Amino acid sequence: MDHGNGAPATGDTVQIGIAVDIPEPWGSALTRRRLAAGDPNTVPAHVTLLGPTEIPVTALSLVERHLAGVAAAHLPFTLHLRGTGTFRPVTQVVFVAVAAGISECELLAAAINAAPQLHRELRFPYHPHVTVAQDVAPEALDKAYEDLADFSAMFEVECFTLFSHSGQTRWQPRREFRLGG
């Protein structure tokens, strides 16, 4: 979830996003690397399952029920992050690549997006990754790409998190959904 482009919440709507958090010690290391690149998005490292999406506040309980069903229907899985990639020249993004767990992330993202309240047309095909630099100077993108080329982390994904944005504060975790019920 690249959180800088979401519209703030109004009284009737709320901005939500859904992601897999990257655990320690890797999460804070990747978050620090993103900050070092000069990226103003100071969100903790994550793999986005649903990017910033505005929904009616009244739909939140329905969305949470849908997410509970999605989580129950999917088993925990191993996520292996390895090396770097980039979406340049299409977008100015450098990321740590998902080497294993791609299909599981794709299935989760598709199941989440199947809810009528969450369905939206994507600008680009879904590609699980961890952004480490975005919309910064080309030299900073190159440095992040090179610095993390040998990065590797492997961990079990046992849950995903629903985040919300009030418009007054940064993204806040709202609820965690455990995989496999």
C-alpha positions as CSV (number, residue, x, y, z in Angstrom):
1,M,0.0,0.0,0.0
2,D,1.6,3.2,-1.1
3,H,0.0,5.4,1.4
4,G,0.8,8.9,0.2
5,N,-1.8,9.1,-2.5
6,G,-5.0,8.2,-0.6
7,A,-7.6,10.8,-0.2
8,P,-8.5,11.7,3.4
9,A,-11.6,10.4,5.0
10,T,-14.7,12.5,5.1
11,G,-17.5,12.1,7.6
12,D,-19.2,9.4,5.4
13,T,-16.2,7.5,4.0
14,V,-13.0,6.1,5.3
15,Q,-9.8,5.2,3.5
16,I,-8.7,1.6,4.0
17,G,-5.8,-0.6,2.9
18,I,-4.9,-4.2,3.6
19,A,-1.3,-5.5,3.9
20,V,1.0,-8.2,5.1
21,D,3.4,-6.6,7.6
22,I,7.1,-7.5,7.4
23,P,8.2,-8.9,10.8
24,E,11.4,-7.9,12.7
25,P,14.2,-7.6,12.2
26,W,13.5,-7.1,8.5
27,G,10.6,-4.8,8.7
28,S,12.4,-1.9,10.5
29,A,15.5,-2.4,8.3
30,L,13.4,-2.0,5.1
31,T,11.5,0.9,6.6
32,R,14.8,2.7,7.5
33,R,16.1,2.0,4.0
34,R,13.0,3.6,2.5
35,L,13.5,6.7,4.7
36,A,17.2,6.8,3.8
37,A,16.2,7.0,0.1
38,G,14.4,10.2,0.9
39,D,11.0,8.6,0.4
40,P,8.4,10.7,2.4
41,N,6.1,7.6,2.8
42,T,7.1,6.7,6.4
43,V,4.9,3.6,6.5
44,P,6.2,0.4,7.9
45,A,7.5,-2.2,5.3
46,H,4.7,-4.3,4.0
47,V,3.3,-6.3,1.0
48,T,0.1,-4.6,-0.2
49,L,-3.0,-6.8,-0.7
50,L,-5.4,-3.9,-1.3
51,G,-4.1,-0.4,-1.9
52,P,-5.8,2.7,-0.6
53,T,-9.5,2.3,-1.1
54,E,-12.3,4.7,-0.1
55,I,-15.4,3.0,1.3
56,P,-18.5,4.2,3.1
57,V,-18.1,4.1,6.9
58,T,-21.3,2.1,7.0
59,A,-19.6,-0.7,4.9
60,L,-16.8,-1.3,7.4
61,S,-18.5,-4.1,9.3
62,L,-19.5,-5.8,6.0
63,V,-15.9,-5.5,4.8
64,E,-14.5,-6.9,8.1
65,R,-16.8,-9.9,7.8
66,H,-15.6,-10.5,4.2
67,L,-12.0,-10.3,5.3
68,A,-12.6,-12.8,8.2
69,G,-14.0,-15.2,5.6
70,V,-11.0,-14.6,3.3
71,A,-8.6,-15.2,6.1
72,A,-10.4,-18.4,7.2
73,A,-10.3,-19.8,3.7
74,H,-6.5,-19.3,3.2
75,L,-3.7,-21.2,5.1
76,P,-0.6,-19.6,6.5
77,F,2.3,-19.6,4.1
78,T,6.0,-18.9,3.8
79,L,7.0,-15.6,2.3
80,H,10.6,-15.3,0.9
81,L,11.8,-11.9,0.0
82,R,15.0,-11.8,-2.1
83,G,16.8,-9.2,-4.1
84,T,15.5,-6.1,-5.8
85,G,13.4,-5.1,-8.7
86,T,12.0,-1.9,-10.2
87,F,8.9,-0.8,-12.1
88,R,10.9,1.9,-13.9
89,P,10.3,3.5,-16.4
90,V,6.6,3.0,-15.9
91,T,6.7,4.2,-12.3
92,Q,9.6,5.4,-10.2
93,V,9.6,2.5,-7.7
94,V,12.3,0.2,-6.4
95,F,11.2,-2.8,-4.4
96,V,12.4,-6.0,-2.6
97,A,11.1,-8.9,-4.6
98,V,8.8,-11.7,-3.4
99,A,10.7,-14.8,-4.4
100,A,8.3,-17.4,-2.8
101,G,4.7,-16.8,-1.7
102,I,3.7,-14.9,-4.9
103,S,0.7,-17.2,-5.7
104,E,-0.5,-17.0,-2.1
105,C,-0.4,-13.2,-2.1
106,E,-2.1,-13.1,-5.5
107,L,-4.9,-15.4,-4.3
108,L,-5.4,-13.4,-1.1
109,A,-5.5,-10.1,-3.1
110,A,-8.0,-11.5,-5.6
111,A,-10.2,-12.9,-2.8
112,I,-10.1,-9.6,-0.9
113,N,-10.9,-7.6,-4.1
114,A,-13.9,-9.8,-4.8
115,A,-16.0,-8.0,-2.2
116,P,-18.3,-5.5,-4.1
117,Q,-17.3,-2.7,-1.6
118,L,-13.6,-3.4,-2.3
119,H,-13.6,-4.1,-6.0
120,R,-11.7,-1.5,-8.1
121,E,-10.0,-1.4,-11.4
122,L,-6.3,-1.6,-11.0
123,R,-3.9,0.7,-12.9
124,F,-1.4,-2.1,-13.2
125,P,-1.6,-5.9,-12.7
126,Y,-1.1,-7.0,-9.1
127,H,2.5,-7.8,-8.3
128,P,3.4,-8.5,-4.7
129,H,6.5,-6.6,-3.5
130,V,7.9,-4.4,-0.7
131,T,8.5,-0.9,-1.9
132,V,11.8,0.5,-0.6
133,A,12.0,3.7,-2.7
134,Q,9.3,5.6,-4.6
135,D,9.3,9.0,-6.4
136,V,12.7,10.0,-5.3
137,A,15.8,11.1,-7.3
138,P,17.0,8.5,-9.9
139,E,20.3,8.3,-7.9
140,A,18.4,7.3,-4.7
141,L,16.4,4.7,-6.7
142,D,19.6,3.3,-8.1
143,K,21.3,3.2,-4.6
144,A,18.3,1.4,-3.0
145,Y,18.3,-1.1,-5.9
146,E,22.0,-1.8,-5.5
147,D,22.1,-1.7,-1.6
148,L,19.4,-4.3,-1.3
149,A,20.4,-6.6,-4.2
150,D,21.5,-9.3,-1.8
151,F,18.6,-8.9,0.6
152,S,17.0,-12.1,1.8
153,A,14.3,-12.8,4.4
154,M,12.1,-15.8,4.9
155,F,9.2,-15.9,7.4
156,E,5.7,-17.4,7.9
157,V,2.7,-15.2,7.1
158,E,0.0,-16.0,9.6
159,C,-2.2,-13.0,9.2
160,F,-2.9,-9.8,7.2
161,T,-4.0,-6.4,8.6
162,L,-6.7,-4.0,7.8
163,F,-5.5,-0.4,8.1
164,S,-7.6,2.8,8.1
165,H,-6.8,6.4,7.6
166,S,-8.9,9.1,9.2
167,G,-7.5,12.0,7.1
168,Q,-6.1,13.6,10.3
169,T,-3.6,10.8,11.2
170,R,-1.4,8.4,9.4
171,W,-2.4,4.9,8.5
172,Q,-3.4,3.0,11.7
173,P,-3.9,-0.8,12.1
174,R,-7.6,-1.5,12.6
175,R,-7.8,-5.3,12.8
176,E,-5.6,-8.3,12.2
177,F,-7.1,-11.4,10.4
178,R,-5.5,-14.7,11.1
179,L,-5.1,-17.1,8.2
180,G,-6.7,-20.5,8.5
181,G,-9.4,-19.3,10.8
